[in-house]
Amino acid sequence: MRPGLRERLARGPLRRGAGPWPARLPRPHTLRARLTAGLVVLLAVSCAAVGVAAVVELNGFLTGRLDQQLRETGERFPASLEHGGTRPSDHDGDEAGDGDTRRQTVGTFGARLVGDTVTNAAVVGSSTGTGAQNVPLTDADRRTLAAVPADGAGHTIDLSALDDYRVMAVRGRDGDVLVTGLPTEPVEATVHRLELVAAVVFGAALAVAGFAGAMWVRWSLRPLSRVAATATKVSRLPLSSGEVGLWPRAPEADPRSEVGRVADAFNTMLGHVEEALTKRHASEERLRSFAADASHELRTPVASIRGHAELALLHPGPVPQKVARALERIEAEAARMGEMVDDLLLLARLDAGRPLERLPVDLTRLVLDAVTDAQAAGPGHRWTLELPEEPVTVPGDAHRLHQVLANLLANARLHTPVGTTITISLNTEQTEQTEQTEKSEKSTAVLKVHDDGPGVAMDVQPRVFERFTHGDRRRTEGVQSGTGTGLGLSIVAAVAEAHGGSVTLDSAPASTTFTVRVPAGDG
């Protein structure tokens, strides 16, 4: 065995990467895969350690036996090369003379050196051990033999004509150096066979252990998999609104195990969350019912106040100017209060999930009517239309959709200065939807209201569709101070959602766009 074999064997099988997991291999993501991979890696490290230790130990043991055999052989054969009349190694004769080859193992090498010069070199080549053959040596071989210390210890060298040999050098009686060697091929063959057997056995053991470990880990983690499946089901439940039903619970497991404690804690947490959401839903229902009832009850007194104010203003007799002004303000505020009551009642009904009408609505006609009304209310603005050639029809409530258009246009008019360009565009877009195994195209009506006004403040944009949101947008001279209630955009969002659509805002200075999408039916 060549020098450094022990070191190569000791570090070769373990050099798989800089870290605990090879960088070139994919990392496992699931806990089951990680546990199985960790088990296989630990077993592989253990097998590699056992294999390396066995190979190194066997190599050392056999090398020691070879050294012992060299000491028992002694220097008889290399000494006999000179005294037995052996030809010098410079010649390439087949026979090396009558050296003392008795009781010598076939392949035994002998060499005699005087100073640093090799005078004789031969090897026992007969199966009967009665003949020796000269060994042709190169200059490198001669230097290698001259470098072997005469310390009576074994050393491994490589000769070009004989391959690897284990040699031992001692000083002769004539002041020369006698070198005896034996081939290391039997040792290397035995070690290589052990390496092959260890690789096959350990490989099979790793495969069996990996499969069995995967099955064991899978069986052990079944309770945790059920907890994960329950958590996945809970994560898909709609929790933002609506009534909370009976949630699934994780199956019970052994409370003494970690998985059992996780399942118990998870079920307890689900109970707390379910209770909290139930209370929240009950509170929302009470608030929604109160808003609807209050709005309904307020409609009559508000209408009565407004009617009395109008009746007082129609009095034929003289009315003091201050009284007339007060009556006018009462009438205006009563009208504003009436609009707010109507908006609150509409939102309460939409929150309660009351269905809207589902009749074909010509959205193009609604846009034309709404823009005509907006032009009359805001003649100082520039109004532009971008409509398709064919009418856009959607199923829905015509009155509520007209309210969406009116609120968006009023919002753009009231919160932008005079001279602002407001562009209303309407078109349809096709989207593909997959339902089970069938694919179909859905048509969606897209309404956009764009203006080049100052834009919506960044801190207001996240809550612009919430109720009673008032943004301070009067940053430019000429912006009207609207008397809105803060419910217009929330009604837009609620009506769009009631029609199965949505509304979004994209705002920046000099560019604000409200986009309403409403399903228009199959394409």
N, C-alpha and C positions, 0 to 999 in steps of 0.2 A: 504494500500500500504506500502511495507516495506521501512525501512530507506535507503536512497541513491538512490531511484528510479528516482528522478528528475535528479540527476547527471548522472545516467546511460542512461537515455533517452536523456539527453542533449549532451552526447558525443558518444553514441552507434551508431546511424545511420550515423554519419559523419566519423567514423574511417574506412576508405576504403583503406588507404595506406599512406605512409609517404609523398609522393609528390602530385602534382596536378593530376597525372594519375596513376592508380594502376599499380604496377610493374608486376603483374602476367598477366595482360591483354595485348593483342597485341596492339602496337601503330599504329594509322592510319598513312598512308604515303601520301595520296593525300590531296590536300587543301580542296576538297569537303568533304572528310571523317573527316578531322580535324575540319572544321567548324560545321558539323553536330554533331560530338562528343562533341565539346565545348558547343553547344547549349543544347544538352541533359544533359550534366554534370551541367551546370548552372541551368537548370530547375530542375534537381534532387536535387541540393543543396537548391534551393528555396523551393521546396516541402518539403524536409526534415526539413528545418528551420520552415516552417509553421506548419508542423505536430508536431514537437517537442514542439513548443511554445503552440499549442492548447492542447496537452496532458498534458504538465506541468501545464498550466493555469487551465484546467479542474480538474486535480488532486488536485491542491491547493484549488480551489473553493469548491470542494466536501469535502475535508478534513476539510476546515474551517466550512462548514455547519455541519459536524459531531461533531466538537468541540463545536459549538453553541448548538447542540442538547444535548450534554453531560452536558453543563452548565445549560440548562433548566431542565434536569432530576435531577440534584443535587445528593445529597448523601442519598436520602431517602431509596433506595433499599439496599445499603450496611449497613446502620444504622439499618434497620429493621431485618437484619440477626441475630443480637444478641438480640435485644429487642423483636422480634417476636418469639423467641424460636427456632431458626434455629439450626439444628444439626451441630456440628463441621465438618469441611471439611475433617477431618482425616478419617471419616467413609464414606463408599461408598453407603449409602442409596439413593434411587431414589428421595425421596422428601426432600426438605431442610426446611421444616416447613412451617409456615404461615407468611413468610416475606411479606413486603409491596410491592406486585407486581402490584398493581392497576396502571393503566395508564402507565405501563412500556412496552417498545417495546420488542417483542420476540427476544431473543438472548442477552438481556442486561445482562452484567456481573457485579457482585458486590463482593467485598472482603473487609475484615476488618483485619487490622494489629495492633498488640500491640507491640511496639518496632520494631523489624525486624521479628516478628513471625506472620504468617498468621493464624488467628483463625477461620475465616469463609471465604468460597468462593462458590458462587452459580451463576446460570445463569437462566434467565426466559426462560422456555422451553415449556410453554403451549401456544397454539394459542390464548387462551382467556386472557392470561396475569394474571392468578390467581394462578399459581404454580411456584415454584422454585426448581431447581435440584442442588445437590451438584456437584462440579467440582473436579475430582481427580487431584491433583497437584503433580508434581515431584519436586525434590529438585531444579532443575534448574528453574522451574516455580516460586517456592517460592523466590528464589534469584532475579529473574526478577521483581516480584511484589515489593519486598523490595527495589529494586533500583529505583523505580519510585519516583521522587521528588514530595512532597506535595506542589506544587506551583499553583494548579488550572489551569494548562495548559495541552493541549493534548499531548500524547506521544503514539507512536506505539510500541506494543510489540507482541511477538509470544509465545502463550501458546500451549503446546503439545497436549492438548485435544480440543482446540478451534480454533487453527490457529491464524491468525493475528487479533488483536483488537486495537482499539483506546481507550486509558484509560486516566482518569483524577483523580488525588489523592488530597484530602483535609483533613485537620485535624478535628477530631470529638470533641465533647464537653467533652468526657472522656479522652482526650489525645491520643486517638487512631488515626489511619490513615484509612480513608474510600476511596476505589478505585471503581470508576464506569467506565464501558467500553461498547463500542458498536462495533460490527463486521465491519471490513473494506471491507468485501466481496462485498457489493453493489457498493462501490466506485471503487474497482478494476475491477469489471465486467463492469461498465460503461466506465472506462478508456480503458480497453482492447477492448471493442467494438469500441470505437473511433479509437484506433490504427488500428484495422482491416479495418474499413471503410476507414480511411485515406490511408492505404497501397493499398487497391484495387483501390480507386479513383485516387490516385496519380500515381499508376502503369499504369492504363489505360491512364491517361493524358500524361504520359511520352511516352508511345508507340505511341499514336496518334501524339503527338508533334514531336517525332523523325521521323516518316514517313513523316509528313507534312513538317518538317524542311528540310529533305533530298531532297524532291521534290522542295522546294523553293530554296535551295542552288544550286541544279543542274540547275534549270532554270536561276538563277541569274548568274551562272558561265559559261553559254553556250558560250558567246563571248570569254572568256578566254580559254575554251576548243578548240575553233576554232583556236585561236592563237597558242596554243600548237600543234595542228595537223599540222598547216602550218610549224611551226619550225621543227617538226619531218620530214616532207617531204624535207625541205631544208637541214637538216643534212644528208640525204641519197644521196644528189646530189654529183657527182664526181667533186671536185674543184681543184684537184692537177694539172690537165692539161686538154687540150681540149677546145673547144669553149663553151662559156657560153650562155645558152639559156635563155628564158624568165622564170624567177623564179615565183613561186606562191606567192601571197600576202595574208596577213591576212584580213578577212572580216572587213569592216569598222564598228565601233561601236560608241556609243554616246561619242563625244570628252569630254564631261563634266565628264564622269566617269573615274575611275582609269583604268579599262580594255580598254576603248577607247583610253586613252593616251598611254597605253602600246602597243596597236595595231598600233597606228599611229607612235610611235617611232620605233617599229619593222619594219614596212614597209619602213620607211625612211632609217633605217640601211641596209635593204636588197637592197635598191636602190643604196646606196653608195658602198656596197660590189660588187654588180653586175657591176657597172660602173668601179670599180677598176680592177676586174677580166677581164672585156672586154678589158680594156687598156693593161693589162698584156698579154692577149692572142694575141692582135694585135702586141705588141712589140716582143713576142716570134716568131710570124709568120714572121715578118720582119727580125729578126735575123737569123731564120732558112733559110729563102730565101736567105739572104745575104751569109750565110755560104755555101749553096749549089751552088749558082752562083759563089762565089769566088773560091771554090774548083774546080768547073768545068772549070773555066777560067784559073786557075793556072796549070792545068795538062799539057796543051800544052807548055807554056814557060819552065816549069820544065823539061819536057821531052826533049825539045830543048837544054837546057843547058847541060843536061847529055849527049846527043848525040854529041854535039860539043866537050865536054871534052874527050869522048871516041875517037872521030875522031882525036883530037890533039895528044892523046897518041899513036895512030897508025901511026903517021908521020914517014916516013922511015929515015929522016935525023936525025942528032944528036940534042938532046934536052937537054938543061942544067938541071942539077939535081934539082935545086930549082923550075924550071918551071914544070918539071915532077911531083914533089911533090905537087905543087899547083894544077895541073890538077887532080891528084889523089884525093885530098881533095875536089875539086869542084865536081868530079864525085860521091864521097861518100855522100856529103851533099845533092847533087841533088837527089840521090836515097832515102835518108832519108826524104827529103822534099816531094818527090813523094809519099812515103808511108803515110806520114801525111796527104797529100791532099786526098788520097784515103780513109783514115779512116774518115776524116771530111765529105767527100761526102757521105760515107756510113751512118754515124750517122745522117746527115741531111735527108737522104731518109727515114731512120727508124723513125725519129721524125715526118716526114710528113705522116707517116702511110702507106707508099707504101707497098703493099703485097709482101711477099716472095713466092718462089716456094713451092708447097705442094706436093712433090713426096715422095714415100717410100725411106728412107735412112737407110742403114745398119750402125748403129752407132758403132757396134763392129769393122767393117772394118775401119772406120774412126779413131777409137782409135789406132788400130794397125799401121796404116800409120803415124799418128801424133807422136806416141812414137818412131817409127823408125827414123823419121826426127829429133826428139829431141835427140836421142842417138848419132846421127851423129854430132849434134851441140854441145852437152855437154857430151863428152866421160868420163869426170872425175866424173860424177854423177852416182849413182846406180839407175837403173830404174826397177821397178817391176810392174807386171800387175796382176789384179784380175778380170777375165772375166767369165761370165756365160757359161754354156755348149751350150745353144741355142743362136743364134744371136738376138740382140736387134734391132728392126726396129721401126723408128719413122717417122711420116710425117713431111717433112720440106725441107729446102734448104740445100743441101749437102755442097755447097761451104761455106755458112755462118757457118754451124755447125763445119766444119773443121777449120774455122777461130777461133771459140770459143776454140776448143781443142788446137790449135797452140798457142794462146795467153796465155792460162792458163799454158801450159808446158813451154813456154818461160819465163813467169813471175816467175815460180818456179826455173827455171835454172839460170836466171840472178840475182836473189836476194837471192841465197843461196850459201854457200861455196862449193868448190870441195869436193867430198866425201859424200855429202848429199844424203840420200835415198828418192826418189820420188816414191810414189805409186799411180797408176791410177787404180781405181776400177769402174766397171760398173755393174748395176743390175736393176731389175724392182721391183716396189712395187705396191700393189693394195690398192685403197682407195674407200670407199663407198661414193656415192653422191646421194642426193635426189632431184629429179626434179618433182615438183608438187606432184603427188601421187605415182610415180614410183621410185624405188630404183635401182641403177645400180652400177657396179664396174668399176672404171677407172684405167687403167694401166699407170704408170709413169716411165719413164727412169731416173735413178739416176746415175749421173757421179760425182765421187769424185777424186780430185787431192790433195794428202796429202804429206807433206814433214816434215822432222825433223830438219829444219833449225832454224834460230834465231827468226822467227815469225814477224808479222806485228806490228809496234808500236801502242800503245793504242790510241794515238791522231790521228792516220791515219785511223784506222779501220772504224769509222763512215762515212768517205768520200772516202773510197777506190775505190768505183765504180763511183765516179764522174770524170768528164773529166779533164785532165791535172793535175792529182794528182800524185805527186812524193813523195814517202816515203824514208826517210834515213834509209835504212835497212843494210847498210854496217857496221855491228858492229863486224864482225868476219873476221879474216884474210882469204883471199882466195875468198871472195865474189866478183863476177864480177861487174864491173861498167857498167851496161847496158846503152844502148843509146836509151831507149824507149822514146816514145813521151808522155806518160801519158794517152794514149787513149785506151790501150789494154783491161783493165778490164771494162771500160765503154762500149766498143763494146761487150764484153761478156754479160754484163747485158742487153744491148739493143737487142741483137740477141735472148737471152733467153726469154725476154718479148715478142718479136715479134712472137715467137713460142708458146706463151701462158704459158711459164714456168717462172722460177726464178733462181737466184743465191744467195748464202749466203756464209759468211765467218765465220769461227771459228778458232781463232788464239791465241796461247800462245807460250812461249818459248819452242822450240823443238817439236812443234806440230801445224801445220797450215793446214787447210782443206778448200778447195773451193768446194762447192756442187752445181751442176747444175741439175735442175729438168725440164724435158721436157715431155709433154703429149705424150704417146705412142699409144693412141687409146683405144677402149673398151677392157676390160678384159674378 
